[in-house]
Amino acid sequence: MINKEIHIIVGSQMGSSEYVADQLSEVLVNKGYTCQVHEQPNLEHIPSSNVIWLLCTSTHGAGEFPDNLQEFMNSLNEKNNLDDLSYSVIGLGDTSYDNYNKAANDVDSLLKTKNAKQISQVLEIDAMDENLPEDIAIAWLPSWLSAISINEQ
Ligand SMILES: Cc1cc2nc3c(=O)[nH]c(=O)nc-3n(C[C@H](O)[C@H](O)[C@H](O)COP(=O)(O)O)c2cc1C
C-alpha cells in the first residue's frame, strides 16, 4: 500500500460529485489511506508535490466547470510544472448533453500538459446509467488502487 496522501478535489454544482467524493473518501480512510476531500478547492491550500489528486467533477452549462471549481482551474492554468503529481479524474456527466463530461476531460488534458502523471483514464459516469454514480465509483476503486501501487513502485 502506498503512503502518499490522497487529495480528492471536488467540482460540484448540485451535490452529486460531492457525494461521490465523500463516499470514496470514507472507503479510502477505512482502508487506511490518508485522504482529504476539498469541497471548495483552493490551489494555494492543496499540496501538488509527492501527493495523489483524485479530481471528481461534474460538467455544467455548455461543457463548463461547476462554479466552485472555476477559481481553482484559473490558478491551475497558471501553474508551470506538476511532474511530482500523480492524478486521476472522475467525471459526472450526462450523455443527453452535447459536451458529455467535457470538464473532466478538460482538466485531465490540462494536467497532462503540466507533466502530471496520469494514473488511469478518466472514469466517465453517465447520469443516464441505471447504477448510482457512487456505486460505479466505488466499484472502480480497487482497480484504481492497483494502478496506483503499480505506478508508484
Ligand atoms: C444546467 C445543466 C447543464 C449540464 N451540462 C452538462 C454538460 O454540458 N455535459 C455533461 O456531460 N453533463 C451536463 N450536465 C449533467 C450534470 O453534469 C450531471 O447531472 C451531474 O451528475 C451533476 O453533478 P453535480 O450534482 O455534482 O453537479 C448538466 C446538468 C445541468 C443541470
Ligand as a Chemical Component Dictionary entry (heavy atoms), coordinates in Angstrom:
data_LIG
# 
_chem_comp.id                   LIG 
_chem_comp.type                 NON-POLYMER 
_chem_comp.pdbx_formal_charge   0 
_chem_comp.three_letter_code    LIG 
# 
loop_
_chem_comp_atom.comp_id 
_chem_comp_atom.atom_id 
_chem_comp_atom.alt_atom_id 
_chem_comp_atom.type_symbol 
_chem_comp_atom.charge 
_chem_comp_atom.model_Cartn_x 
_chem_comp_atom.model_Cartn_y 
_chem_comp_atom.model_Cartn_z 
_chem_comp_atom.pdbx_ordinal 
LIG C1  C1  C 0 -27.866 23.060 -16.459 1  
LIG C2  C2  C 0 -27.107 21.763 -16.621 2  
LIG C3  C3  C 0 -26.115 21.674 -17.586 3  
LIG C4  C4  C 0 -25.407 20.467 -17.762 4  
LIG N1  N1  N 0 -24.452 20.392 -18.754 5  
LIG C5  C5  C 0 -23.800 19.222 -18.956 6  
LIG C6  C6  C 0 -22.830 19.100 -19.997 7  
LIG O1  O1  O 0 -22.538 20.035 -20.752 8  
LIG N2  N2  N 0 -22.186 17.905 -20.146 9  
LIG C7  C7  C 0 -22.467 16.825 -19.348 10 
LIG O2  O2  O 0 -21.861 15.771 -19.536 11 
LIG N3  N3  N 0 -23.392 16.908 -18.344 12 
LIG C8  C8  C 0 -24.044 18.080 -18.124 13 
LIG N4  N4  N 0 -24.976 18.171 -17.108 14 
LIG C9  C9  C 0 -25.244 16.992 -16.269 15 
LIG C10 C10 C 0 -24.512 17.038 -14.929 16 
LIG O3  O3  O 0 -23.107 17.080 -15.094 17 
LIG C11 C11 C 0 -24.885 15.775 -14.135 18 
LIG O4  O4  O 0 -26.248 15.840 -13.803 19 
LIG C12 C12 C 0 -24.061 15.597 -12.872 20 
LIG O5  O5  O 0 -24.408 14.371 -12.259 21 
LIG C13 C13 C 0 -24.280 16.729 -11.873 22 
LIG O6  O6  O 0 -23.350 16.577 -10.817 23 
LIG P1  P1  P 0 -23.276 17.644 -9.612  24 
LIG O7  O7  O 0 -24.529 17.460 -8.796  25 
LIG O8  O8  O 0 -22.069 17.238 -8.827  26 
LIG O9  O9  O 0 -23.143 18.995 -10.180 27 
LIG C14 C14 C 0 -25.686 19.357 -16.912 28 
LIG C15 C15 C 0 -26.682 19.475 -15.939 29 
LIG C16 C16 C 0 -27.381 20.654 -15.784 30 
LIG C17 C17 C 0 -28.479 20.735 -14.730 31 
# 
loop_
_chem_comp_bond.comp_id 
_chem_comp_bond.atom_id_1 
_chem_comp_bond.atom_id_2 
_chem_comp_bond.value_order 
_chem_comp_bond.pdbx_ordinal 
LIG C1  C2  SING 1  
LIG C2  C3  SING 2  
LIG C2  C16 DOUB 3  
LIG C3  C4  DOUB 4  
LIG C4  N1  SING 5  
LIG C4  C14 SING 6  
LIG N1  C5  DOUB 7  
LIG C5  C6  SING 8  
LIG C5  C8  SING 9  
LIG C6  O1  DOUB 10 
LIG C6  N2  SING 11 
LIG N2  C7  SING 12 
LIG C7  O2  DOUB 13 
LIG C7  N3  SING 14 
LIG N3  C8  DOUB 15 
LIG C8  N4  SING 16 
LIG N4  C9  SING 17 
LIG N4  C14 SING 18 
LIG C9  C10 SING 19 
LIG C10 O3  SING 20 
LIG C10 C11 SING 21 
LIG C11 O4  SING 22 
LIG C11 C12 SING 23 
LIG C12 O5  SING 24 
LIG C12 C13 SING 25 
LIG C13 O6  SING 26 
LIG O6  P1  SING 27 
LIG P1  O7  DOUB 28 
LIG P1  O8  SING 29 
LIG P1  O9  SING 30 
LIG C14 C15 DOUB 31 
LIG C15 C16 SING 32 
LIG C16 C17 SING 33 
# 
